[in-house]
């Protein structure tokens, strides 16, 4: 892909993907970061600010391409945007102290990142297939790891309450 052919909408989309991925990585490393900073409120603020930037660039990306004809990759992009909206809602629900929303928030973040990468590749953006496979493998592995940890916690809680 030549730099001359990159449209503003593509730049907005890549920035959205970078910030959305940064929030997911930031939250994966939050325990390690907390060992050094010990300020959970600051970490949450940073996470929210990065997520807001990701959401802003996602909105700009969608607004730039809203008049383009509907194709399968564009529909996939809209699905990814819908998942991103649900991620935002589950994040807000977690801040309001709803139980188990952090699990869904993290799992859906991985799903949104995967969908965004597939959307970008199938829409004709010149992403090397190896990068797409690596991102999909990493996000799938992280989602499976999170789900297994959550299931382990649920089972420990259920077994602990029955005794």
LOROLUM-762223 format. One line per field, with one value per atom (N, C-alpha, C, O): residue number from 0; y, z, x; atom name. Coordinates in Angstrom, 3 decimals, padded with zeros to 6 digits, always signed. Example, Ala and Ser with C-alpha at 12.3 -4.5 7.8 and 13.67 -1.06 7.14 Angstrom:
REM residues 2
num <- (0:0:0:0:1:1:1:1)
v <- (-005.690:-004.500:-003.300:-003.319:-002.250:-001.060:+000.030:+001.138)
w <- (+007.800:+007.800:+007.800:+008.465:+007.080:+007.140:+007.870:+008.039)
u <- (+013.190:+012.300:+013.200:+014.236:+012.850:+013.670:+012.900:+013.409)
atome <- (N:CA:C:O:N:CA:C:O)
REM end
This chain:
REM residues 163
num <- (0:0:0:0:1:1:1:1:2:2:2:2:3:3:3:3:4:4:4:4:5:5:5:5:6:6:6:6:7:7:7:7:8:8:8:8:9:9:9:9:10:10:10:10:11:11:11:11:12:12:12:12:13:13:13:13:14:14:14:14:15:15:15:15:16:16:16:16:17:17:17:17:18:18:18:18:19:19:19:19:20:20:20:20:21:21:21:21:22:22:22:22:23:23:23:23:24:24:24:24:25:25:25:25:26:26:26:26:27:27:27:27:28:28:28:28:29:29:29:29:30:30:30:30:31:31:31:31:32:32:32:32:33:33:33:33:34:34:34:34:35:35:35:35:36:36:36:36:37:37:37:37:38:38:38:38:39:39:39:39:40:40:40:40:41:41:41:41:42:42:42:42:43:43:43:43:44:44:44:44:45:45:45:45:46:46:46:46:47:47:47:47:48:48:48:48:49:49:49:49:50:50:50:50:51:51:51:51:52:52:52:52:53:53:53:53:54:54:54:54:55:55:55:55:56:56:56:56:57:57:57:57:58:58:58:58:59:59:59:59:60:60:60:60:61:61:61:61:62:62:62:62:63:63:63:63:64:64:64:64:65:65:65:65:66:66:66:66:67:67:67:67:68:68:68:68:69:69:69:69:70:70:70:70:71:71:71:71:72:72:72:72:73:73:73:73:74:74:74:74:75:75:75:75:76:76:76:76:77:77:77:77:78:78:78:78:79:79:79:79:80:80:80:80:81:81:81:81:82:82:82:82:83:83:83:83:84:84:84:84:85:85:85:85:86:86:86:86:87:87:87:87:88:88:88:88:89:89:89:89:90:90:90:90:91:91:91:91:92:92:92:92:93:93:93:93:94:94:94:94:95:95:95:95:96:96:96:96:97:97:97:97:98:98:98:98:99:99:99:99:100:100:100:100:101:101:101:101:102:102:102:102:103:103:103:103:104:104:104:104:105:105:105:105:106:106:106:106:107:107:107:107:108:108:108:108:109:109:109:109:110:110:110:110:111:111:111:111:112:112:112:112:113:113:113:113:114:114:114:114:115:115:115:115:116:116:116:116:117:117:117:117:118:118:118:118:119:119:119:119:120:120:120:120:121:121:121:121:122:122:122:122:123:123:123:123:124:124:124:124:125:125:125:125:126:126:126:126:127:127:127:127:128:128:128:128:129:129:129:129:130:130:130:130:131:131:131:131:132:132:132:132:133:133:133:133:134:134:134:134:135:135:135:135:136:136:136:136:137:137:137:137:138:138:138:138:139:139:139:139:140:140:140:140:141:141:141:141:142:142:142:142:143:143:143:143:144:144:144:144:145:145:145:145:146:146:146:146:147:147:147:147:148:148:148:148:149:149:149:149:150:150:150:150:151:151:151:151:152:152:152:152:153:153:153:153:154:154:154:154:155:155:155:155:156:156:156:156:157:157:157:157:158:158:158:158:159:159:159:159:160:160:160:160:161:161:161:161:162:162:162:162)
v <- (-001.171:+000.000:+001.239:+001.409:+002.067:+003.279:+004.350:+004.436:+005.158:+006.231:+007.244:+007.961:+007.312:+008.271:+007.874:+008.721:+006.591:+006.111:+005.932:+005.416:+006.344:+006.208:+007.355:+008.527:+006.999:+007.989:+008.370:+007.602:+009.561:+009.950:+008.923:+008.686:+008.320:+007.305:+006.116:+005.542:+005.736:+004.643:+005.039:+004.239:+006.266:+006.750:+006.743:+006.314:+007.226:+007.219:+005.783:+005.526:+004.858:+003.464:+002.845:+002.147:+003.102:+002.569:+003.162:+002.447:+004.462:+005.084:+004.487:+004.251:+004.244:+003.609:+002.233:+001.883:+001.448:+000.111:+000.180:-000.629:+001.135:+001.282:+001.617:+001.011:+002.579:+002.967:+001.879:+001.655:+001.205:+000.129:-001.015:-001.585:-001.347:-002.389:-001.947:-002.752:-000.681:-000.162:-000.291:-000.611:-000.045:-000.186:-001.639:-001.919:-002.567:-003.988:-004.422:-005.117:-004.013:-004.362:-003.708:-004.324:-002.476:-001.746:-002.491:-002.599:-002.999:-003.710:-005.090:-005.584:-005.714:-006.998:-006.824:-007.714:-005.680:-005.430:-004.616:-004.168:-004.414:-003.509:-003.976:-003.143:-005.278:-005.757:-005.452:-005.060:-005.631:-005.308:-003.809:-003.379:-003.021:-001.565:-001.109:-000.203:-001.748:-001.389:-001.639:-000.961:-002.597:-002.855:-001.633:-001.376:-000.877:+000.289:+001.575:+002.398:+001.759:+003.034:+003.022:+004.018:+001.904:+001.756:+002.788:+003.136:+003.273:+004.258:+003.737:+004.020:+002.975:+002.368:+003.416:+003.233:+004.510:+005.564:+006.171:+006.438:+006.388:+006.918:+005.948:+006.364:+004.653:+003.660:+003.633:+003.530:+003.723:+003.741:+004.981:+004.902:+006.119:+007.349:+007.242:+007.616:+006.730:+006.563:+005.623:+005.898:+004.515:+003.558:+004.229:+004.046:+004.996:+005.662:+006.694:+006.804:+007.450:+008.456:+007.808:+008.296:+006.712:+006.011:+005.440:+005.494:+004.888:+004.335:+005.419:+005.187:+006.597:+007.710:+008.091:+008.353:+008.121:+008.413:+007.337:+007.648:+006.063:+004.979:+005.131:+004.960:+005.453:+005.658:+006.854:+006.796:+007.927:+009.117:+008.801:+009.165:+008.123:+007.795:+006.750:+006.741:+005.873:+004.917:+005.649:+005.332:+006.616:+007.419:+008.191:+008.248:+008.786:+009.507:+008.570:+008.944:+007.365:+006.366:+006.009:+005.996:+005.721:+005.364:+006.555:+006.386:+007.744:+008.935:+009.188:+009.636:+008.904:+009.125:+008.171:+008.560:+006.927:+005.900:+005.618:+004.646:+006.426:+006.116:+006.074:+005.383:+006.784:+006.824:+005.779:+005.700:+004.991:+003.972:+002.839:+002.593:+002.156:+001.061:-000.068:-000.332:-000.715:-001.795:-003.052:-003.526:-003.572:-004.835:-005.689:-005.220:-006.923:-007.804:-007.250:-007.283:-006.736:-006.169:-004.965:-004.773:-004.163:-002.993:-003.441:-002.869:-004.455:-004.994:-005.535:-005.332:-006.227:-006.717:-005.560:-005.675:-004.454:-003.261:-002.708:-002.280:-002.712:-002.249:-003.190:-002.739:-004.498:-005.459:-005.182:-005.194:-004.934:-004.614:-003.340:-003.249:-002.363:-001.120:-001.394:-000.825:-002.261:-002.639:-003.340:-003.079:-004.232:-004.909:-003.888:-003.972:-002.931:-001.882:-001.062:-000.652:-000.827:-000.098:-000.912:-000.355:-002.223:-003.076:-003.105:-003.147:-003.083:-003.009:-001.737:-001.761:-000.643:+000.625:+000.529:+000.993:-000.072:-000.214:-001.104:-000.797:-002.204:-003.077:-002.398:-002.653:-001.546:-000.775:+000.195:+000.341:+000.852:+001.764:+000.983:+001.451:-000.198:-001.025:-001.463:-001.535:-001.759:-002.136:-000.970:-001.158:+000.235:+001.396:+001.641:+002.232:+001.183:+001.289:+000.075:-000.072:-000.785:-001.931:-003.078:-003.756:-003.302:-004.469:-005.708:-005.670:-006.795:-008.018:-008.651:-008.654:-009.174:-009.923:-009.122:-009.705:-007.822:-007.063:-006.923:-006.759:-006.984:-006.865:-008.040:-007.864:-009.231:-010.401:-010.176:-010.404:-009.732:-009.504:-008.344:-008.374:-007.343:-006.182:-006.612:-006.223:-007.400:-007.856:-008.821:-008.706:-009.769:-010.757:-010.101:-010.419:-009.194:-008.517:-007.569:-007.312:-007.054:-006.220:-007.038:-006.570:-008.260:-009.130:-009.437:-009.439:-009.695:-009.966:-008.759:-008.908:-007.567:-006.350:-006.144:-005.803:-006.347:-006.186:-007.178:-006.810:-008.420:-009.426:-009.042:-009.134:-008.613:-008.218:-007.011:-006.941:-006.076:-004.889:-005.287:-004.779:-006.184:-006.617:-007.368:-007.137:-008.258:-008.985:-008.005:-008.138:-007.025:-005.996:-005.251:-005.046:-004.848:-004.095:-004.935:-004.447:-006.192:-007.059:-007.322:-007.259:-007.610:-007.946:-006.728:-006.864:-005.541:-004.324:-003.879:-002.896:-004.594:-004.277:-003.525:-003.141:-003.308:-002.666:-003.676:-004.860:-003.220:-004.103:-004.484:-004.043:-005.300:-005.842:-007.205:-008.042:-007.435:-008.772:-009.820:-009.611:-010.926:-011.974:-012.508:-012.902:-012.525:-013.007:-012.146:-012.683:-010.832:-009.940:-010.244:-010.281:-010.461:-010.774:-012.081:-012.168:-013.098:-014.375:-014.235:-014.824:-013.468:-013.265:-012.563:-012.972:-011.496:-010.775:-011.690:-011.693:-012.458:-013.371:-014.450:-014.795:-014.984:-016.003:-015.421:-016.051:-014.224:-013.602:-013.259:-013.526:-012.669:-012.294:-013.529:-013.549:-014.551:-015.788:-016.449:-016.908:-016.495:-017.092:-016.318:-016.908:-015.008:-014.182:-014.367:-014.439:-014.445:-014.637:-016.000:-016.105:-017.030:-018.368:-018.388:-018.977:-017.747:-017.677:-016.945:-017.407:-015.800:-015.051:-015.869:-015.885:-016.540:-017.335:-018.486:-018.787:-019.129:-020.239:-019.742:-020.401:-018.594:-018.020:-017.642:-017.865:-017.067:-016.685:-017.925:-017.941:-018.956:-020.190:-020.811:-021.321:-020.771:-021.288:-020.518:-021.117:-019.191:-018.377:-018.668:-018.745:-018.830:-019.124:-020.476:-020.619:-021.471:-022.804:-022.809:-023.467:-022.095:-022.011:-021.351:-021.779:-020.304:-019.610:-020.505:-020.567:-021.204:-022.089:-023.260:-023.609:-023.866:-024.984:-024.531:-025.262:-023.343:-022.820:-022.485:-022.589:-022.077:-021.701:-022.924:-022.822:-024.079:-025.251:-026.027:-026.883:-025.733:-026.483:-025.929:-026.450)
w <- (+000.000:+000.000:+000.000:+000.878:-000.964:-001.074:-000.137:+000.096:+000.391:+001.301:+000.593:+001.238:-000.721:-001.474:-001.529:-001.754:-001.326:-001.435:-000.093:-000.047:+000.983:+002.292:+002.476:+002.450:+002.658:+002.856:+004.328:+005.195:+004.615:+006.033:+006.828:+008.001:+006.203:+006.896:+007.324:+008.390:+006.480:+006.847:+008.034:+008.945:+008.022:+009.137:+010.425:+011.470:+010.347:+011.534:+012.022:+013.225:+011.096:+011.468:+012.126:+013.132:+011.554:+012.159:+013.541:+014.460:+013.702:+015.022:+016.025:+017.182:+015.573:+016.455:+016.884:+018.061:+015.935:+016.258:+017.220:+018.143:+017.011:+017.895:+019.314:+020.272:+019.462:+020.802:+021.472:+022.676:+020.703:+021.273:+021.731:+022.801:+020.928:+021.315:+022.518:+023.401:+022.551:+023.690:+024.991:+026.030:+024.950:+026.181:+026.637:+027.834:+025.680:+026.044:+026.641:+027.657:+026.011:+026.536:+027.894:+028.802:+028.028:+029.291:+030.419:+031.529:+030.128:+031.162:+031.437:+032.561:+030.431:+030.684:+031.612:+032.399:+031.516:+032.325:+033.579:+034.248:+033.913:+035.012:+036.363:+037.184:+036.612:+037.901:+038.023:+039.089:+036.939:+036.968:+037.137:+037.875:+036.459:+036.569:+037.981:+038.531:+038.561:+039.926:+040.958:+041.984:+040.699:+041.625:+041.743:+042.793:+040.636:+040.636:+041.010:+041.747:+040.510:+040.739:+041.995:+042.715:+042.255:+043.399:+043.408:+044.464:+042.225:+042.108:+041.100:+039.905:+041.590:+040.728:+040.018:+038.861:+040.708:+040.094:+038.888:+037.865:+038.994:+037.877:+036.701:+035.551:+036.985:+035.918:+035.216:+033.991:+035.970:+035.356:+034.489:+033.400:+034.969:+034.179:+032.870:+031.808:+032.954:+031.739:+030.769:+029.571:+031.285:+030.453:+029.769:+028.571:+030.526:+029.966:+028.917:+027.877:+029.173:+028.199:+026.903:+025.816:+027.014:+025.802:+025.065:+023.837:+025.815:+025.192:+024.504:+023.435:+025.107:+024.477:+023.152:+022.165:+023.132:+021.873:+020.829:+019.662:+021.255:+020.334:+019.796:+018.600:+020.681:+020.255:+019.325:+018.351:+019.623:+018.772:+017.355:+016.377:+017.253:+015.928:+015.230:+014.002:+015.991:+015.391:+014.804:+013.701:+015.528:+015.023:+013.774:+012.804:+013.788:+012.609:+011.415:+010.281:+011.667:+010.610:+009.987:+008.765:+010.831:+010.332:+009.598:+008.541:+010.151:+009.511:+008.135:+007.220:+007.984:+006.695:+005.634:+004.479:+006.020:+005.047:+005.040:+004.422:+005.697:+005.854:+004.509:+004.395:+003.521:+002.231:+001.243:+000.128:+001.611:+000.704:+000.558:+001.473:-000.567:-000.761:+000.248:+000.674:+000.610:+001.601:+000.947:-000.074:+001.560:+001.149:+002.399:+003.514:+002.213:+003.368:+004.338:+005.548:+003.843:+004.799:+005.556:+006.730:+004.903:+005.580:+006.625:+007.713:+006.303:+007.294:+008.494:+009.641:+008.225:+009.311:+010.150:+011.371:+009.503:+010.234:+011.124:+012.247:+010.628:+011.456:+012.640:+013.738:+012.417:+013.520:+014.558:+015.762:+014.079:+014.996:+015.775:+016.961:+015.125:+015.810:+016.861:+017.952:+016.533:+017.512:+018.715:+019.852:+018.468:+019.576:+020.407:+021.634:+019.744:+020.465:+021.342:+022.444:+020.856:+021.660:+022.896:+023.981:+022.730:+023.870:+024.855:+026.068:+024.332:+025.200:+026.040:+027.241:+025.404:+026.125:+027.210:+028.332:+026.873:+027.858:+029.028:+030.179:+028.741:+029.840:+030.685:+031.886:+030.075:+030.845:+031.784:+032.940:+031.288:+032.150:+033.254:+034.389:+032.922:+033.925:+035.007:+036.183:+034.611:+035.611:+036.551:+037.762:+035.992:+036.841:+037.804:+038.869:+037.419:+038.299:+039.223:+039.926:+039.217:+040.123:+039.835:+040.763:+038.561:+038.215:+038.190:+037.688:+038.731:+038.888:+037.521:+036.619:+037.388:+036.226:+034.932:+033.885:+034.960:+033.712:+033.220:+032.021:+034.119:+033.684:+032.792:+031.831:+033.102:+032.261:+030.854:+029.872:+030.756:+029.438:+028.725:+027.508:+029.476:+028.914:+028.268:+027.138:+028.973:+028.433:+027.272:+026.264:+027.408:+026.348:+025.070:+023.975:+025.213:+024.034:+023.416:+022.213:+024.220:+023.663:+022.703:+021.617:+023.101:+022.214:+020.944:+019.849:+021.090:+019.914:+018.991:+017.771:+019.557:+018.737:+017.981:+016.798:+018.650:+017.983:+016.833:+015.745:+017.063:+016.000:+014.823:+013.669:+015.114:+014.042:+013.268:+012.049:+013.963:+013.294:+012.353:+011.236:+012.804:+011.959:+010.736:+009.623:+010.926:+009.791:+008.850:+007.632:+009.396:+008.588:+007.736:+006.541:+008.354:+007.619:+006.504:+005.393:+006.804:+005.790:+004.645:+003.477:+004.968:+003.926:+003.151:+002.056:+003.714:+003.015:+001.970:+001.263:+001.868:+000.838:+001.350:+000.563:+002.652:+003.202:+003.111:+003.392:+002.732:+002.494:+003.804:+004.090:+004.585:+005.813:+005.486:+004.886:+005.864:+005.640:+006.399:+007.552:+005.750:+006.344:+007.618:+008.551:+007.665:+008.854:+010.066:+011.151:+009.901:+011.001:+011.468:+012.669:+010.519:+010.874:+011.656:+012.669:+011.192:+011.904:+013.307:+014.256:+013.441:+014.754:+015.696:+016.845:+015.200:+016.030:+016.425:+017.581:+015.477:+015.792:+016.783:+017.691:+016.620:+017.554:+018.958:+019.948:+019.038:+020.348:+021.023:+022.212:+020.274:+020.893:+021.269:+022.312:+020.429:+020.769:+022.003:+022.885:+022.059:+023.226:+024.501:+025.544:+024.408:+025.587:+026.015:+027.210:+025.058:+025.399:+026.052:+027.021:+025.537:+026.128:+027.540:+028.448:+027.724:+029.049:+030.039:+031.162:+029.614:+030.491:+030.819:+031.964:+029.821:+030.054:+031.011:+031.875:+030.867:+031.772:+033.201:+034.154:+033.359:+034.699:+035.316:+036.503:+034.497:+035.000:+035.399:+036.445:+034.566:+034.882:+036.164:+036.985:+036.339:+037.552:+038.783:+039.811:+038.672:+039.795:+040.104:+041.270:+039.061:+039.262:+039.934:+040.870:+039.461:+040.060:+041.505:+042.351:+041.800:+043.180:+044.075:+045.209:+043.557:+044.330:+044.559:+045.668:+043.502:+043.626:+044.554:+045.392:+044.416:+045.284:+046.716:+047.656:+046.886:+048.222:+048.948:+050.172:+048.188:+048.797:+049.124:+049.937:+048.506:+048.761:+049.985:+050.473:+050.485:+051.640:+052.921:+053.988)
u <- (+000.849:+000.000:+000.898:+001.744:+000.705:+001.508:+000.965:-000.240:+001.862:+001.452:+000.574:-000.191:+000.673:-000.134:-001.605:-002.470:-001.892:-003.258:-003.961:-005.077:-003.332:-003.965:-004.956:-004.582:-006.210:-007.267:-007.358:-006.944:-007.903:-008.071:-008.875:-008.588:-009.868:-010.659:-009.824:-010.050:-008.842:-007.940:-007.070:-006.852:-006.577:-005.755:-006.563:-006.075:-007.820:-008.684:-008.904:-008.882:-009.113:-009.331:-008.109:-008.228:-006.923:-005.702:-005.473:-005.074:-005.720:-005.566:-006.551:-006.203:-007.787:-008.779:-008.297:-008.383:-007.789:-007.290:-006.108:-006.011:-005.217:-004.055:-004.502:-004.020:-005.424:-005.861:-006.698:-006.573:-007.545:-008.356:-007.458:-007.670:-006.466:-005.512:-004.689:-004.393:-004.325:-003.546:-004.330:-003.752:-005.638:-006.423:-006.468:-006.407:-006.573:-006.607:-005.266:-005.228:-004.180:-002.854:-002.630:-002.072:-003.062:-002.932:-003.641:-003.118:-004.825:-005.568:-004.977:-005.066:-004.379:-003.718:-002.525:-002.205:-001.875:-000.683:-000.977:-000.046:-002.243:-002.581:-002.038:-001.652:-002.000:-001.479:+000.004:+000.480:+000.725:+002.162:+002.365:+003.251:+001.551:+001.672:+001.308:+001.934:+000.286:-000.141:+000.957:+001.005:+001.831:+002.934:+003.837:+004.426:+003.936:+004.816:+004.093:+004.637:+002.867:+002.187:+001.310:+001.244:+000.640:-000.268:-001.386:-001.913:-001.742:-002.806:-003.830:-003.736:-004.805:-005.811:-006.657:-007.034:-006.955:-007.755:-007.040:-007.672:-005.754:-004.977:-004.978:-005.124:-004.814:-004.835:-006.188:-006.248:-007.256:-008.589:-008.776:-009.346:-008.299:-008.410:-007.632:-008.131:-006.408:-005.609:-006.314:-006.382:-006.838:-007.569:-008.764:-008.983:-009.524:-010.707:-010.296:-010.945:-009.228:-008.786:-008.311:-008.619:-007.564:-007.125:-008.326:-008.388:-009.287:-010.494:-011.311:-011.876:-011.375:-012.098:-011.438:-012.126:-010.117:-009.415:-009.714:-009.948:-009.706:-010.054:-011.465:-011.702:-012.404:-013.789:-013.946:-014.697:-013.241:-013.300:-012.819:-013.470:-011.676:-011.161:-012.031:-012.114:-012.677:-013.605:-014.802:-015.248:-015.317:-016.447:-016.034:-016.790:-014.841:-014.357:-014.181:-014.478:-013.704:-013.535:-014.883:-015.028:-015.860:-017.193:-017.814:-018.421:-017.664:-018.239:-017.622:-018.312:-016.332:-015.676:-016.216:-016.388:-016.482:-016.891:-018.393:-018.828:-019.176:-020.602:-021.349:-022.361:-020.878:-021.577:-021.076:-021.594:-020.103:-019.590:-020.601:-021.387:-020.592:-021.553:-021.332:-020.208:-022.418:-022.367:-021.797:-022.295:-020.749:-020.139:-019.964:-020.191:-019.566:-019.352:-018.308:-018.533:-017.159:-016.191:-016.745:-016.426:-017.561:-018.135:-019.151:-019.217:-019.937:-020.880:-020.103:-020.503:-018.988:-018.147:-017.613:-017.506:-017.279:-016.837:-017.930:-017.661:-019.178:-020.288:-020.518:-020.842:-020.350:-020.473:-019.380:-019.640:-018.154:-017.050:-017.354:-017.037:-017.959:-018.330:-019.402:-019.368:-020.348:-021.368:-020.766:-021.158:-019.811:-019.126:-018.352:-018.329:-017.724:-016.989:-017.945:-017.579:-019.158:-020.149:-020.542:-020.713:-020.683:-021.006:-019.830:-020.035:-018.603:-017.423:-017.485:-017.216:-017.837:-017.958:-019.036:-018.833:-020.178:-021.260:-020.850:-021.161:-020.156:-019.733:-018.658:-018.561:-017.860:-016.880:-017.567:-017.170:-018.593:-019.356:-020.074:-020.167:-020.577:-021.254:-020.272:-020.631:-019.027:-018.019:-017.739:-017.618:-017.637:-017.387:-018.549:-018.368:-019.741:-020.908:-021.037:-022.037:-020.029:-019.912:-020.885:-021.326:-021.223:-022.033:-021.151:-020.028:-021.661:-020.883:-020.565:-021.402:-019.364:-018.874:-018.781:-018.499:-019.004:-018.928:-017.490:-017.267:-016.517:-015.129:-014.738:-013.990:-015.236:-014.965:-015.505:-014.799:-016.751:-017.351:-016.662:-016.481:-016.286:-015.603:-014.283:-013.986:-013.508:-012.230:-012.393:-011.697:-013.306:-013.520:-014.025:-013.562:-014.964:-015.488:-014.464:-014.506:-013.555:-012.479:-011.634:-011.292:-011.294:-010.529:-011.311:-010.749:-012.601:-013.429:-013.485:-013.405:-013.621:-013.677:-012.375:-012.392:-011.246:-009.950:-009.819:-009.376:-010.198:-010.139:-011.024:-010.605:-012.249:-013.164:-012.640:-012.791:-012.033:-011.496:-010.350:-010.258:-009.490:-008.375:-008.896:-008.423:-009.859:-010.444:-011.133:-011.019:-011.842:-012.498:-011.470:-011.680:-010.362:-009.344:-008.736:-008.524:-008.460:-007.863:-008.842:-008.459:-010.080:-011.049:-011.538:-012.084:-011.344:-011.763:-010.746:-010.970:-009.633:-008.665:-007.453:-006.588:-007.376:-006.195:-005.058:-005.245:-003.924:-002.796:-002.112:-000.998:-002.788:-002.192:-001.598:-002.272:-000.370:+000.182:-000.635:-001.013:-000.895:-001.719:-001.068:-001.769:+000.244:+000.947:+000.578:+000.356:+000.508:+000.136:-001.280:-001.549:-002.184:-003.566:-003.626:-004.320:-002.901:-002.899:-002.317:-002.835:-001.257:-000.644:-001.623:-001.786:-002.277:-003.246:-004.403:-004.824:-004.913:-006.009:-005.572:-006.328:-004.365:-003.880:-003.703:-004.077:-003.134:-002.927:-004.250:-004.429:-005.173:-006.453:-007.264:-007.918:-007.224:-007.944:-007.343:-008.068:-006.023:-005.362:-005.674:-005.953:-005.625:-005.920:-007.372:-007.659:-008.287:-009.701:-009.926:-010.678:-009.288:-009.422:-008.837:-009.423:-007.687:-007.070:-007.979:-008.181:-008.526:-009.428:-010.682:-011.132:-011.238:-012.443:-012.161:-012.985:-011.010:-010.693:-010.472:-010.889:-009.825:-009.652:-010.989:-011.223:-011.865:-013.183:-013.983:-014.631:-013.935:-014.650:-014.093:-014.855:-012.782:-012.163:-012.649:-012.964:-012.706:-013.199:-014.658:-015.046:-015.468:-016.892:-017.049:-017.836:-016.304:-016.410:-015.927:-016.532:-014.860:-014.372:-015.414:-015.629:-016.061:-017.086:-018.292:-018.823:-018.729:-019.893:-019.598:-020.429:-018.428:-018.076:-017.855:-018.166:-017.326:-017.092:-018.384:-018.454:-019.424:-020.707:-021.569:-022.488:-021.291:-022.132:-021.705:-022.443:-020.515:-020.023:-020.528:-020.205)
atome <- (N:CA:C:O:N:CA:C:O:N:CA:C:O:N:CA:C:O:N:CA:C:O:N:CA:C:O:N:CA:C:O:N:CA:C:O:N:CA:C:O:N:CA:C:O:N:CA:C:O:N:CA:C:O:N:CA:C:O:N:CA:C:O:N:CA:C:O:N:CA:C:O:N:CA:C:O:N:CA:C:O:N:CA:C:O:N:CA:C:O:N:CA:C:O:N:CA:C:O:N:CA:C:O:N:CA:C:O:N:CA:C:O:N:CA:C:O:N:CA:C:O:N:CA:C:O:N:CA:C:O:N:CA:C:O:N:CA:C:O:N:CA:C:O:N:CA:C:O:N:CA:C:O:N:CA:C:O:N:CA:C:O:N:CA:C:O:N:CA:C:O:N:CA:C:O:N:CA:C:O:N:CA:C:O:N:CA:C:O:N:CA:C:O:N:CA:C:O:N:CA:C:O:N:CA:C:O:N:CA:C:O:N:CA:C:O:N:CA:C:O:N:CA:C:O:N:CA:C:O:N:CA:C:O:N:CA:C:O:N:CA:C:O:N:CA:C:O:N:CA:C:O:N:CA:C:O:N:CA:C:O:N:CA:C:O:N:CA:C:O:N:CA:C:O:N:CA:C:O:N:CA:C:O:N:CA:C:O:N:CA:C:O:N:CA:C:O:N:CA:C:O:N:CA:C:O:N:CA:C:O:N:CA:C:O:N:CA:C:O:N:CA:C:O:N:CA:C:O:N:CA:C:O:N:CA:C:O:N:CA:C:O:N:CA:C:O:N:CA:C:O:N:CA:C:O:N:CA:C:O:N:CA:C:O:N:CA:C:O:N:CA:C:O:N:CA:C:O:N:CA:C:O:N:CA:C:O:N:CA:C:O:N:CA:C:O:N:CA:C:O:N:CA:C:O:N:CA:C:O:N:CA:C:O:N:CA:C:O:N:CA:C:O:N:CA:C:O:N:CA:C:O:N:CA:C:O:N:CA:C:O:N:CA:C:O:N:CA:C:O:N:CA:C:O:N:CA:C:O:N:CA:C:O:N:CA:C:O:N:CA:C:O:N:CA:C:O:N:CA:C:O:N:CA:C:O:N:CA:C:O:N:CA:C:O:N:CA:C:O:N:CA:C:O:N:CA:C:O:N:CA:C:O:N:CA:C:O:N:CA:C:O:N:CA:C:O:N:CA:C:O:N:CA:C:O:N:CA:C:O:N:CA:C:O:N:CA:C:O:N:CA:C:O:N:CA:C:O:N:CA:C:O:N:CA:C:O:N:CA:C:O:N:CA:C:O:N:CA:C:O:N:CA:C:O:N:CA:C:O:N:CA:C:O:N:CA:C:O:N:CA:C:O:N:CA:C:O:N:CA:C:O:N:CA:C:O:N:CA:C:O:N:CA:C:O:N:CA:C:O:N:CA:C:O:N:CA:C:O:N:CA:C:O:N:CA:C:O:N:CA:C:O:N:CA:C:O:N:CA:C:O:N:CA:C:O:N:CA:C:O:N:CA:C:O:N:CA:C:O:N:CA:C:O:N:CA:C:O:N:CA:C:O:N:CA:C:O:N:CA:C:O:N:CA:C:O:N:CA:C:O:N:CA:C:O:N:CA:C:O:N:CA:C:O:N:CA:C:O:N:CA:C:O)
REM end
